């Protein structure tokens, strides 16, 4: 659009410059008409009969040329009269020529200015002395000389167009500069408008691609335009479709996961109806309680994860000091560390403060550290290291266990996917790491689990640092 507008502006400027000389000539012609009629009236006043008083006219022109003056007309300095004046009788013979009498006695009856004026019409002509030079054009304007209401001759004034060349060139230069600036402005304005329109469309396209691939994504800020309304409609449709699919998936997953505990409970219930030794009955009752607690824990974890996955933003936001939080978690896990004779090191260069929900962060890091303990071998080492940049804090939780099998690296954050613990060969619910990922994502961070070259696994977690606050409580970003 901006290119088309610029092209139209260029064409307009080009055609305007071509018409500029014509418009200047028209302006000059208008002033010459006044001059010709003024001089013709002066000649008529000096006439005693139908004879043109050429000598009086010559004296007038000589007197005019004796005038000395200096006129500063914009860029042009004028010091002399640039008009040529000649008069003819009623037959078209030149009786006076201000150009040193050059054409006196010549027949001008066929020139348009004289021919038309003697017929009582408007007489004017433009003669180009050099065919290749438009500035060699001389403009002639005539006025009738009357005696007792009868046309007895004509008076013509002429002026070369070159006298206005400086004005025309200056005006063209100014118009060209203004046009160039207008073209550049139009191009920039077009680019800005194009960016203003295309950027939200690009964001909406990326959003729809992310939704199609199943990635967790929030609707970007698209403004209040029609594109923004379209984006909101897309988001509402996605929520409706995802809600239906979400419920179906969770019902299927819950049904699958509680199938084994329910089967075990049903089997135990059937066996308890039979006569058996007290000790054996005690074992079955213990298994019944274990499976019931397992099912209860599974449902509780699924409800917690479902609630977290449906959230779009944090709620009870507060300042959290990470080293203090991790120290409290490790203190609660100290019995497990002691039981497996694990050595743990906590390396924080300085207190690190972030903003978030303390409860969710505590649960997430508790799960990560408990995983590190579960998969570490007796007598191993767990290290927690933190480093900061200007925008974020990076936390490494590394263990010296058996690591993650290659086939499980891409599934480790899937719901209900779990690996056997090395010491007990039992699996967890498979909901801990998905919960961790949801918490970190909700805090605008990221988490990756991978194997270490020296053995074991490492959880690499990034969380954003809060923006610096100004004196009035606003962030630097708010002030921009």
C-alpha positions, 0 to 999 in steps of 0.5 A: 500500500505504501509503495503504491501511494509513493508511486502515485505521489511520484507521478503527481510530482512529475506531472506537477513539475511539467505543468509548472512552467505553463502555470507561471506563464499564465500568471505572467500573462495576467500581469501583462494584460494589465500593463498593456491596457494601462499603456494603451489608455495612456496612448489614447489620452495623448492622441489628437486624431487616429494617428498613433503618437509614436514620438510621445510614446518613445519619449515615455519609454526613454523616460522609463529606462532612465529610472534607476532602481534595485528590487530584491524579489525573493531570490532575484535581484532586478535592476532594469525593465524587461518589457519590450513595447511596440505599437501598430496602426490599424493596418498592422504596420509597426509605428513604434518599437522600444527595442531601438526601433528595430521592427518599425515599418514592418508588417505585423498584421499576421501575428496573432497578437496584432491580428486578433486585437485589431478585430476586437478580440483578445490578442496574445501569442507565445513565440519560442525563439529556440525550438529546443529551449522552452525558456526561450519563449517570449510572451506577447499580449496586446491591447487595442488603441481606440479613438472615439470608440474605433480601434485605430491600432494596438499596443503590445507588451512582450516579456521573455519567460526566462525572467521567471526561470529563477522563481520556477527553479526555486519552486521546483526545488522546494517541491521536489524536496517536499515531495521526497520527504512526503514519499519517505514519510509515506513509506515509513507510515506504510511500514508502521501500519503494515507492522501494526497490522501484520504483527498481531496476525503473526502472533495469532498465527504462532498461537494457533500453531502452538494450540494445534501441536498441543503445547501449553500456551497463553493468548498473546496481547493482540490489542483491542482491534478486530484481530484482538477480538478474533484472538479472544474468540479463538481462545474461548473456543480452545478452552471449550474444546480443551475442557471437554478433552481434558475431562475425558483424558482425566476420567480415562487416566483415573479409571486406568490407574485405580483399576489395579488398587480396586482389583487388589481391594476386591481380591482381599475383600473376597479372601477376608470372607474365608476362614484364615489364621489371624496373622494372615488376616492381619497381613491382608488387612494391611494390604487393604489399607495400603491399597486404599491409601494408594488410591486416595493419594492418587486421586489427591495428586490428580486433583492437585495437578488438574487444578494447577493445569487449569490455572492461568496465573499466580494467586497468592504472590509473595517474595520467596528466598530460595536458599531459605526455602530449599534449606527448610525442604532439606531439613524435612528430608533429613531422615531419608538422607540419613537412612541412605547415607547421602551427602548433600551440598547446598551452594548459593552465592548469595540470597536469591529472592523471587516472586511466586506462590511459596506453597507451590514452589515448596511442593515442586522443589520437594518433589525434585529433591525427593526424586534425587534421593529416591534414585541415588545409591546409598552413600551417594552425593546430591548437590544443589547449585544456584547461579543468577543472571540479570533476568533469572536464577538457574538452579541445578539439582544433581544426583549420583544415581543410575540416571534416566534410561534413554527411552524415558528421557522424552516421557519423563514429564508425562502423566503417570509415567514412572520409573522403578526406584533402584532400592525398592523396585516400586514405581510412584504415581507418575504425577510428581514431575508433571506437577513440578513442570506445571508449577515452574511453567506457571512461574514463567520458568522452565525445567529440563531433566537430563543425564550427567556425563559423570553419572546420575541425573540433573534437574536444570530449572530456570526462574525469572527474577523480579524487576527492579522497583523504583521509588514510587513502587513501579517497576522500570518496565512500568515507567517506559 
